[in-house]
Amino acid sequence: MSVASQSSTEAAPSAVVRRLVALALRHEGSVALWRLPHAPAPVLLLSLRPLHLSGLPPSLEPQAPAGFAFYPFQDGDTAEAMLLPADVVLDFSAGRQLSLSHALPPEAVAAVQRVIHETDEPTELAWHVSPQPLPATADRAEYESLVARAVAAIRAGQMTKVVSSRAARRPLPPGFDTLRAFDALCRQHPRAFVSLVSAPQAGTWLGATPEVLVETDGTEFRTMALAGTQPLTPDITANSAMWRQKDIEEQALVGRYVVGCFKQLRIRDYDETGPKTVQAGNLLHLRTEFRVDLRRVTSPSFATDMLRLLHPTSAVGGMPREAALQFLQRHEGYDRTYYSGFLGPVNLPAPGTSRLFVNLRCMQLRPTEALLYAGTGLTEESEPTKEWQETEMKLRTVGSVLDE
Ligand SMILES: C=C(O[C@@H]1C=C(C(=O)O)C=C[C@H]1O)C(=O)O
């Protein structure tokens, strides 16, 4: 990123965030606000110039453009693949470092400086509303019949695993405030990647995901295989959890998929840790972590190539990939758009550092309602009622911010 950096020392983060978000939304700009897992504070990015709609997953090479990637589940969906350019970046975890792109026109720079030094706090924010039609929602009977159909297809040998999903509508409670909901998710989910994205082409999305898709800092590449779900209860914690064979197999398939991607790129030297039980909000999952030492990899595009091979992983699509995606296209009954796509900073805070996450435990915000999304991995052992209950539990992760 071509930037001028300076330290900014003004009022409380939330007031500055609110004023900068208001500025971007007033000018049809885009906003990404995120908090990395375990980070003390968020980062705000504004795009004040037209978006770069690449149609491709972003390049993670250091010389590629810096920005915030927001990528749909499937290519060719009605949803656009976006990289929000890093015109204004305010990093609250780095002593409130402000970076302005040299590509910004002087009027925009002046407007940002003015807004940072103002003292009033806008109350109404005109968040973008998605141009895509409302997704069809599935009730219990419909979802259970989708699961039954998928299990039958697995038993008939059409695929080994498929991740079915559904959308659910919830009214926004009176006085709902999107920025406060983001803060609440940050407090509730210190281990998650918490994000709020608003762009004219995508609408407004809020989420707290546990799943890394690709992380690189130029010396190390990381990804994970996350699957298997059970509720966290007072009796069952991450240390004492036992897993059903079905969960173990489901997660192992995701791990095998990751290893298959390494093989395609002729990577034999990788570190694999796990599976171990991890907590994600009200749930427990099984997670295997994979690391590659990039100093031993000759291809400069390895991280980008892995991203393009991995997405959509079998944690959100299925195995074999094409058969599972075809099943979903035909039977899932709605367009996921950005749910189970990926998102995160690219070449930020510095060239060569990118952190992309799978867009799970998320919702799309509309003026009076939210659309929540959740899916469940299915194998031949899956039972429709249990899978419905699992989607209900997953909807609670972000749904709790809608409770009055
Ligand atoms: C599909 C979702 O989650 C994925 C599916 C999981 C499962 O099937 O057990 C667990 C974690 C995620 O990889 C979701 O949260 O919507």
The ligand as an SDF file (V2000), in Angstrom:
LIG
                    3D

 16 16  0  0  0  0  0  0  0  0999 V2000
  -20.8500  -24.4950    8.2080 C   0  0  0  0  0  0  0  0  0  0  0  0
  -20.5810  -24.0010    9.4310 C   0  0  0  0  0  0  0  0  0  0  0  0
  -19.5410  -24.4540   10.2140 O   0  0  0  0  0  0  0  0  0  0  0  0
  -18.6200  -25.3980    9.7250 C   0  0  0  0  0  0  0  0  0  0  0  0
  -19.1310  -26.7670    9.9120 C   0  0  0  0  0  0  0  0  0  0  0  0
  -18.8860  -27.4590   11.0700 C   0  0  0  0  0  0  0  0  0  0  0  0
  -19.5540  -28.8220   11.3070 C   0  0  0  0  0  0  0  0  0  0  0  0
  -20.1800  -29.3190   10.3920 O   0  0  0  0  0  0  0  0  0  0  0  0
  -19.4640  -29.3580   12.4140 O   0  0  0  0  0  0  0  0  0  0  0  0
  -18.0210  -26.9490   12.0470 C   0  0  0  0  0  0  0  0  0  0  0  0
  -17.3210  -25.8290   11.8200 C   0  0  0  0  0  0  0  0  0  0  0  0
  -17.3300  -25.1650   10.5070 C   0  0  0  0  0  0  0  0  0  0  0  0
  -16.2830  -25.6260    9.7150 O   0  0  0  0  0  0  0  0  0  0  0  0
  -21.3660  -22.8620    9.9970 C   0  0  0  0  0  0  0  0  0  0  0  0
  -21.0130  -22.3940   11.0830 O   0  0  0  0  0  0  0  0  0  0  0  0
  -22.3100  -22.4080    9.3490 O   0  0  0  0  0  0  0  0  0  0  0  0
  1  2  2  0
  2  3  1  0
  2 14  1  0
  3  4  1  0
  4  5  1  0
  4 12  1  0
  5  6  2  0
  6  7  1  0
  6 10  1  0
  7  8  2  0
  7  9  1  0
 10 11  2  0
 11 12  1  0
 12 13  1  0
 14 15  2  0
 14 16  1  0
M  END
$$$$
